[in-house]
Amino acid sequence: MAIAEHGMMPTNVAGRCVTEGGLMVDLSDMRAIEVDPDASTTRAQGGALWSELNEAAAVHGLAVTGGAISSTGVGGYTLGGGLGWLMATQGLAADNLIGVELVTADGSVLDVNDESHPDLMWALRGGGGNFGVAASFTFRMHPLTMVVGGLIAHPVDAARDMLRFYRDAVADCPDELTVFAALVHAPDGSGLKVAGMIVFHTDPSRADAELAPFLEWGSPLVTHVGPMPYPVMNTLLDEGYPKGALNYWLSSFTTGLSDALIDTMIQRFETVPSPMSGMVLEHFHGAVTRIEPTATAVPHRDTGFNLLLPSEWMDPADTEKNITWTKDTYAAISEHLAAGRWLNYLGDDQADDAIRAAYGPNFDRLREVKPRYDPDNVFHLNHNIVP
Ligand SMILES: Cc1cc2nc3c(=O)[nH]c(=O)nc-3n(C[C@H](O)[C@H](O)[C@H](O)COP(=O)(O)OP(=O)(O)OC[C@H]3O[C@@H](n4cnc5c(N)ncnc54)[C@H](O)[C@@H]3O)c2cc1C
């Protein structure tokens, strides 16, 4: 069984929600969002998108960690952990999940929370779509209105120096500041390669001072950074992920950001076949790293970097060369990779050991919980935990 967040554009990278010979549950009409400002909670139906949740919560000056691209579905994203701009102040989306209305394989409707079903609630915080259809998700929310964020693009020739600067500059940054670095193409269609930093600060009163080192470094081609409502931050990169694009992503946590890894990234970026593809370093620090690896189903709690290769192209004729480049690049950087893999980014062709690497030390406990709610593995067209 597969579940789609909405009919037009399921956003699972590996296309997990589309199936042949199975049943596809389309939640596209289940998009209602209720915000309770007094309790600081938000309940979103299983087919809602992050753009919709962000906007509804912002009306009340509230927010919770959501996808860096606003078209991402609340459902799959949250069940897979959910990393985003607010993870250093609030933790992952899954860390803020306090309740799920879940339809299980036998048709039961469970009101799942820490008191009613502690084992299942633990598993839903990062165990993927293995346990049932989530009719709704309830999140603990946090006060947030304006943030400061945006993009700084340097010439690709500066990539080596910029990535070394980035590594050192984020080493002791406060929770309120999160910076991702990327080797990407300019979004104007010119195909120009750039080395960029995407900056985000949750406290406008401190942002000027704490962003200054990033803004003042080098000679950027473009600096597009300023105050904005939080939901806008989550739309800044949307254009890079258009409907209809073909995707093949690989990612892994790294063992650091050594000079050797930086050099290999730059070397591989020289041969990237698609002007839509790139490499992104996602910095984990702050609140997300202060949660015990076994406290939820998401074990990835070390300070450091997740390196994502989000390959994208439009023409099916280009599929083979793009997949080959992505796999070859992943192989080239493999000596710099740590054991952990981010579940939400796993491809469809990843072997069982990738799923184990994504669940890490929580795999065995997930295997104990799975048969209590889905003994026949009805929900198996996902990053499957075989009971
Ligand atoms: C452009 C883009 C940007 C992304 N950015 C991020 C990011 O910033 N951080 C991050 O962590 N991940 C990110 N991802 C990865 C994304 O979180 C996963 O691909 C996720 O599976 C998408 O969930 P969805 O609900 O949108 O997808 P869908 O394709 O609708 O669903 C994927 C699978 O999730 C499960 N699922 C979805 N909804 C439910 C539900 N209501 N009940 C039960 N199971 C359900 C099902 O197994 C389903 O097959 C991004 C992906 C894309 C394509």
Ligand as a Chemical Component Dictionary entry (heavy atoms), coordinates in Angstrom:
data_LIG
# 
_chem_comp.id                   LIG 
_chem_comp.type                 NON-POLYMER 
_chem_comp.pdbx_formal_charge   0 
_chem_comp.three_letter_code    LIG 
# 
loop_
_chem_comp_atom.comp_id 
_chem_comp_atom.atom_id 
_chem_comp_atom.alt_atom_id 
_chem_comp_atom.type_symbol 
_chem_comp_atom.charge 
_chem_comp_atom.model_Cartn_x 
_chem_comp_atom.model_Cartn_y 
_chem_comp_atom.model_Cartn_z 
_chem_comp_atom.pdbx_ordinal 
LIG C1  C1  C 0 11.818 19.213 -3.341 1  
LIG C2  C2  C 0 11.977 18.407 -2.085 2  
LIG C3  C3  C 0 12.462 19.003 -0.930 3  
LIG C4  C4  C 0 12.608 18.271 0.244  4  
LIG N1  N1  N 0 13.078 18.880 1.371  5  
LIG C5  C5  C 0 13.196 18.179 2.520  6  
LIG C6  C6  C 0 13.625 18.793 3.722  7  
LIG O1  O1  O 0 13.878 19.985 3.779  8  
LIG N2  N2  N 0 13.749 18.027 4.837  9  
LIG C7  C7  C 0 13.430 16.687 4.830  10 
LIG O2  O2  O 0 13.517 16.046 5.894  11 
LIG N3  N3  N 0 13.016 16.077 3.710  12 
LIG C8  C8  C 0 12.891 16.784 2.562  13 
LIG N4  N4  N 0 12.483 16.172 1.416  14 
LIG C9  C9  C 0 12.234 14.741 1.440  15 
LIG C10 C10 C 0 10.778 14.497 1.820  16 
LIG O3  O3  O 0 10.588 14.745 3.189  17 
LIG C11 C11 C 0 10.388 13.035 1.545  18 
LIG O4  O4  O 0 10.559 12.784 0.177  19 
LIG C12 C12 C 0 8.981  12.728 2.024  20 
LIG O5  O5  O 0 8.704  11.357 1.822  21 
LIG C13 C13 C 0 7.943  13.562 1.331  22 
LIG O6  O6  O 0 6.709  13.364 1.941  23 
LIG P1  P1  P 0 5.345  13.695 1.179  24 
LIG O7  O7  O 0 4.233  13.451 2.105  25 
LIG O8  O8  O 0 5.474  15.035 0.546  26 
LIG O9  O9  O 0 5.427  12.664 -0.015 27 
LIG P2  P2  P 0 4.397  11.537 -0.556 28 
LIG O10 O10 O 0 5.041  11.117 -1.825 29 
LIG O11 O11 O 0 2.995  11.995 -0.580 30 
LIG O12 O12 O 0 4.495  10.438 0.527  31 
LIG C14 C14 C 0 5.657  9.675  0.653  32 
LIG C15 C15 C 0 5.409  8.503  1.551  33 
LIG O13 O13 O 0 5.261  8.992  2.892  34 
LIG C16 C16 C 0 4.276  8.242  3.574  35 
LIG N5  N5  N 0 3.152  9.125  3.897  36 
LIG C17 C17 C 0 2.879  10.361 3.401  37 
LIG N6  N6  N 0 1.780  10.865 3.977  38 
LIG C18 C18 C 0 1.354  9.928  4.863  39 
LIG C19 C19 C 0 0.254  9.856  5.759  40 
LIG N7  N7  N 0 -0.626 10.846 5.902  41 
LIG N8  N8  N 0 0.116  8.726  6.504  42 
LIG C20 C20 C 0 0.997  7.702  6.397  43 
LIG N9  N9  N 0 2.050  7.723  5.552  44 
LIG C21 C21 C 0 2.211  8.810  4.800  45 
LIG C22 C22 C 0 3.885  7.113  2.653  46 
LIG O14 O14 O 0 4.732  5.999  2.876  47 
LIG C23 C23 C 0 4.147  7.712  1.296  48 
LIG O15 O15 O 0 4.315  6.737  0.299  49 
LIG C24 C24 C 0 12.294 16.892 0.242  50 
LIG C25 C25 C 0 11.819 16.290 -0.926 51 
LIG C26 C26 C 0 11.651 17.038 -2.080 52 
LIG C27 C27 C 0 11.160 16.358 -3.319 53 
# 
loop_
_chem_comp_bond.comp_id 
_chem_comp_bond.atom_id_1 
_chem_comp_bond.atom_id_2 
_chem_comp_bond.value_order 
_chem_comp_bond.pdbx_ordinal 
LIG C1  C2  SING 1  
LIG C2  C3  SING 2  
LIG C2  C26 DOUB 3  
LIG C3  C4  DOUB 4  
LIG C4  N1  SING 5  
LIG C4  C24 SING 6  
LIG N1  C5  DOUB 7  
LIG C5  C6  SING 8  
LIG C5  C8  SING 9  
LIG C6  O1  DOUB 10 
LIG C6  N2  SING 11 
LIG N2  C7  SING 12 
LIG C7  O2  DOUB 13 
LIG C7  N3  SING 14 
LIG N3  C8  DOUB 15 
LIG C8  N4  SING 16 
LIG N4  C9  SING 17 
LIG N4  C24 SING 18 
LIG C9  C10 SING 19 
LIG C10 O3  SING 20 
LIG C10 C11 SING 21 
LIG C11 O4  SING 22 
LIG C11 C12 SING 23 
LIG C12 O5  SING 24 
LIG C12 C13 SING 25 
LIG C13 O6  SING 26 
LIG O6  P1  SING 27 
LIG P1  O7  DOUB 28 
LIG P1  O8  SING 29 
LIG P1  O9  SING 30 
LIG O9  P2  SING 31 
LIG P2  O10 DOUB 32 
LIG P2  O11 SING 33 
LIG P2  O12 SING 34 
LIG O12 C14 SING 35 
LIG C14 C15 SING 36 
LIG C15 O13 SING 37 
LIG C15 C23 SING 38 
LIG O13 C16 SING 39 
LIG C16 N5  SING 40 
LIG C16 C22 SING 41 
LIG N5  C17 SING 42 
LIG N5  C21 SING 43 
LIG C17 N6  DOUB 44 
LIG N6  C18 SING 45 
LIG C18 C19 SING 46 
LIG C18 C21 DOUB 47 
LIG C19 N7  SING 48 
LIG C19 N8  DOUB 49 
LIG N8  C20 SING 50 
LIG C20 N9  DOUB 51 
LIG N9  C21 SING 52 
LIG C22 O14 SING 53 
LIG C22 C23 SING 54 
LIG C23 O15 SING 55 
LIG C24 C25 DOUB 56 
LIG C25 C26 SING 57 
LIG C26 C27 SING 58 
# 
